[in-house]
Amino acid sequence: MGQVLGHLEPKAVWDIFEEICQYPRPSKQEEKIIGYIENFAKTNGLELIKDAFGNLILKKPATPGMENKKGVVIQGHIDMVCEKNADVEFDFENDPIQTWIDGDWVKAKGTTLGADNGIGVAMGMALMVSKDVPHPALELLCTLDEETGLTGAINLGAGLLNAQILINLDSEEDGAFTIGCAGGINSIGTWEYKSETVPADSVAYEIAIKGLRGGHSGIEIHDYRGNGVKLLNRILWNFAKRYDLRVSSINGGNKHNAIPREAFAIVTLPKIHEEAFKLNISKCNDTIREEWLSKEPNVNLSASPKDLPNRIMAADLQKNILNAIYAMPHGQMRVSPDIPGLVQTSTNLAVVETKEDKFVMLTSQRSSVESEKNYIKHMVEAVITLAGGVCVANDGYPGWQPNVNSPILEVGKTVYRNLYGKEVHIEAIHAGLECGLVGEKYPGMDMISFGPSMKDVHSPDEKLLIPTVKNCWNLLVEMMKNIPDNN
């Protein structure tokens, strides 16, 4: 621990972040990182509360002279998106994240870094054990399972937090304060897997799309990055007609909030079409690479021989699934007419998975307008239903309504101006944050979010800009000194 990042400043923050990277923390499997935080609280004499869901709250009294200031909750989530490239050997349930430094960036070797939201939690923990930072009464809220639907915040216990101000450290652009975010919902389509035997004189191939950038479906959805499932399906849909191609399985994507980087299909076709099939796979690869040259320079389509599968999809099922994927909306659906540059509504075709008894399609809808979120959800449902599937949506989570008159926002703006001699950028974002859910449980909570700069989160290209961590730490420290009085 500390061997890679220990020389960076602020040292207290980087040391804790590197310790966090040693503890596996997939969503819904946070036991090891929970144990680390529990031991951290015990070692440092901090009060610790765990709610019924498992969320952790660490508490620290105000420093002398700050007792009459409003209490502050520092908040972050302890789980991470676990993504790796197909050719990387890594066990997210047991292996520590392998960090490395590339110029001004911290990255991970072949996997997601987990700076989303490990670096925010590290800053909160460093503040809780600081000896030289004046601060009001502090509470550090560490939520579970944010990345698979914000279920930790959804199930946060009431009556556990005493503070009136919440600072969320889960934003990803230095020099910006987030004061609002979109709400979201997941819609899942399922089809019963009805099978047929593989026709005689068939050959089998695995068709693969790899090398896409992927990314966070809230933050990068407006960037029109390639969707591996959509690109693969384009090939399957056309080759089914041209070469009597039959599909055994389609699998792509991993997380509801990540744009699929890779997708794979096991297919069969009559041996008489094999040479033409291989030739056209090569031509299609050239076409895709030309289409996506500037946005996805590393995209690659390939086909490799496989043993014949023991089943293929029934013809009607295959037709329905390929049509559903082709017709399924994906990407930015509407830009806000009121906030320049803000994506208002989007949908992400996130995961397709072939199971023993069914085919599953997971999609994720976001909007800062509740009625539009439902509109896109119904659009997705219509496509699935027309294609013979059954669609079920989860309860979703609410957006966070911006408050431009927020007192903690005014504190932050003043502190930022004094520190850096310029105005901070104020924004609402399309990604989901837990603030809206915490605000539901604790009405009247004054909230703001900020964090250091990150790129390509939710993908193995995730990276954290080193100088911005110090910027955010200095901002957090100075804001602690300027918290309003508790009237």
Secondary structure in CASP SS format (residue, H / E / C, confidence):
PFRMAT SS
TARGET T0000
AUTHOR 0000-0000-0000
METHOD secondary structure of the structure
MODEL  1
M C 1.00
G C 1.00
Q C 1.00
V C 1.00
L C 1.00
G C 1.00
H C 1.00
L C 1.00
E C 1.00
P C 1.00
K H 1.00
A H 1.00
V H 1.00
W H 1.00
D H 1.00
I H 1.00
F H 1.00
E H 1.00
E H 1.00
I H 1.00
C C 1.00
Q C 1.00
Y C 1.00
P C 1.00
R C 1.00
P E 1.00
S C 1.00
K C 1.00
Q C 1.00
E C 1.00
E H 1.00
K H 1.00
I H 1.00
I H 1.00
G H 1.00
Y H 1.00
I H 1.00
E H 1.00
N H 1.00
F H 1.00
A H 1.00
K H 1.00
T H 1.00
N C 1.00
G C 1.00
L C 1.00
E E 1.00
L E 1.00
I E 1.00
K E 1.00
D C 1.00
A C 1.00
F C 1.00
G C 1.00
N C 1.00
L E 1.00
I E 1.00
L E 1.00
K E 1.00
K E 1.00
P C 1.00
A C 1.00
T C 1.00
P C 1.00
G C 1.00
M C 1.00
E C 1.00
N C 1.00
K E 1.00
K C 1.00
G C 1.00
V E 1.00
V E 1.00
I E 1.00
Q E 1.00
G E 1.00
H E 1.00
I C 1.00
D C 1.00
M E 1.00
V C 1.00
C C 1.00
E C 1.00
K E 1.00
N C 1.00
A C 1.00
D C 1.00
V C 1.00
E C 1.00
F C 1.00
D C 1.00
F C 1.00
E C 1.00
N C 1.00
D C 1.00
P C 1.00
I C 1.00
Q C 1.00
T E 1.00
W E 1.00
I E 1.00
D E 1.00
G C 1.00
D C 1.00
W E 1.00
V E 1.00
K E 1.00
A E 1.00
K C 1.00
G C 1.00
T E 1.00
T C 1.00
L C 1.00
G C 1.00
A H 1.00
D H 1.00
N H 1.00
G H 1.00
I H 1.00
G H 1.00
V H 1.00
A H 1.00
M H 1.00
G H 1.00
M H 1.00
A H 1.00
L H 1.00
M H 1.00
V C 1.00
S C 1.00
K C 1.00
D C 1.00
V C 1.00
P C 1.00
H C 1.00
P C 1.00
A C 1.00
L E 1.00
E E 1.00
L E 1.00
L E 1.00
C E 1.00
T E 1.00
L C 1.00
D C 1.00
E C 1.00
E C 1.00
T C 1.00
G C 1.00
L C 1.00
T H 1.00
G H 1.00
A H 1.00
I H 1.00
N C 1.00
L C 1.00
G C 1.00
A C 1.00
G C 1.00
L C 1.00
L C 1.00
N C 1.00
A C 1.00
Q C 1.00
I E 1.00
L E 1.00
I E 1.00
N E 1.00
L C 1.00
D C 1.00
S C 1.00
E C 1.00
E C 1.00
D C 1.00
G C 1.00
A E 1.00
F E 1.00
T E 1.00
I E 1.00
G E 1.00
C E 1.00
A C 1.00
G E 1.00
G E 1.00
I E 1.00
N E 1.00
S E 1.00
I E 1.00
G E 1.00
T E 1.00
W E 1.00
E E 1.00
Y C 1.00
K C 1.00
S E 1.00
E E 1.00
T C 1.00
V C 1.00
P C 1.00
A C 1.00
D C 1.00
S E 1.00
V E 1.00
A E 1.00
Y E 1.00
E E 1.00
I E 1.00
A E 1.00
I E 1.00
K E 1.00
G C 1.00
L C 1.00
R C 1.00
G C 1.00
G C 1.00
H E 1.00
S C 1.00
G C 1.00
I C 1.00
E C 1.00
I H 1.00
H H 1.00
D H 1.00
Y C 1.00
R C 1.00
G C 1.00
N C 1.00
G H 1.00
V H 1.00
K H 1.00
L H 1.00
L H 1.00
N H 1.00
R H 1.00
I H 1.00
L H 1.00
W H 1.00
N H 1.00
F H 1.00
A H 1.00
K H 1.00
R H 1.00
Y H 1.00
D C 1.00
L C 1.00
R E 1.00
V E 1.00
S E 1.00
S E 1.00
I E 1.00
N E 1.00
G E 1.00
G C 1.00
N C 1.00
K C 1.00
H C 1.00
N C 1.00
A E 1.00
I C 1.00
P C 1.00
R C 1.00
E C 1.00
A E 1.00
F E 1.00
A E 1.00
I E 1.00
V E 1.00
T E 1.00
L E 1.00
P E 1.00
K H 1.00
I H 1.00
H H 1.00
E H 1.00
E H 1.00
A H 1.00
F H 1.00
K H 1.00
L H 1.00
N H 1.00
I H 1.00
S H 1.00
K H 1.00
C H 1.00
N H 1.00
D H 1.00
T H 1.00
I H 1.00
R H 1.00
E H 1.00
E H 1.00
W C 1.00
L C 1.00
S C 1.00
K C 1.00
E C 1.00
P C 1.00
N C 1.00
V C 1.00
N E 1.00
L E 1.00
S E 1.00
A E 1.00
S E 1.00
P E 1.00
K E 1.00
D C 1.00
L C 1.00
P C 1.00
N C 1.00
R C 1.00
I E 1.00
M E 1.00
A C 1.00
A H 1.00
D H 1.00
L H 1.00
Q H 1.00
K H 1.00
N H 1.00
I H 1.00
L H 1.00
N H 1.00
A H 1.00
I H 1.00
Y H 1.00
A H 1.00
M C 1.00
P C 1.00
H C 1.00
G E 1.00
Q E 1.00
M E 1.00
R E 1.00
V E 1.00
S C 1.00
P C 1.00
D C 1.00
I C 1.00
P C 1.00
G C 1.00
L C 1.00
V E 1.00
Q E 1.00
T E 1.00
S E 1.00
T E 1.00
N E 1.00
L E 1.00
A E 1.00
V E 1.00
V E 1.00
E E 1.00
T E 1.00
K C 1.00
E C 1.00
D C 1.00
K E 1.00
F E 1.00
V E 1.00
M E 1.00
L E 1.00
T E 1.00
S E 1.00
Q E 1.00
R E 1.00
S E 1.00
S C 1.00
V C 1.00
E H 1.00
S H 1.00
E H 1.00
K H 1.00
N H 1.00
Y H 1.00
I H 1.00
K H 1.00
H H 1.00
M H 1.00
V H 1.00
E H 1.00
A H 1.00
V H 1.00
I H 1.00
T H 1.00
L H 1.00
A C 1.00
G C 1.00
G C 1.00
V E 1.00
C E 1.00
V E 1.00
A E 1.00
N C 1.00
D C 1.00
G C 1.00
Y E 1.00
P C 1.00
G C 1.00
W E 1.00
Q C 1.00
P C 1.00
N C 1.00
V C 1.00
N C 1.00
S C 1.00
P H 1.00
I H 1.00
L H 1.00
E H 1.00
V H 1.00
G H 1.00
K H 1.00
T H 1.00
V H 1.00
Y H 1.00
R H 1.00
N H 1.00
L H 1.00
Y H 1.00
G C 1.00
K C 1.00
E C 1.00
V C 1.00
H E 1.00
I E 1.00
E E 1.00
A E 1.00
I E 1.00
H C 1.00
A C 1.00
G C 1.00
L C 1.00
E C 1.00
C H 1.00
G H 1.00
L H 1.00
V H 1.00
G H 1.00
E H 1.00
K H 1.00
Y C 1.00
P C 1.00
G C 1.00
M C 1.00
D E 1.00
M E 1.00
I E 1.00
S E 1.00
F C 1.00
G C 1.00
P C 1.00
S C 1.00
M E 1.00
K E 1.00
D C 1.00
V C 1.00
H C 1.00
S C 1.00
P C 1.00
D C 1.00
E C 1.00
K E 1.00
L E 1.00
L E 1.00
I H 1.00
P H 1.00
T H 1.00
V H 1.00
K H 1.00
N H 1.00
C H 1.00
W H 1.00
N H 1.00
L H 1.00
L H 1.00
V H 1.00
E H 1.00
M H 1.00
M H 1.00
K H 1.00
N C 1.00
I C 1.00
P C 1.00
D E 1.00
N C 1.00
N C 1.00
END
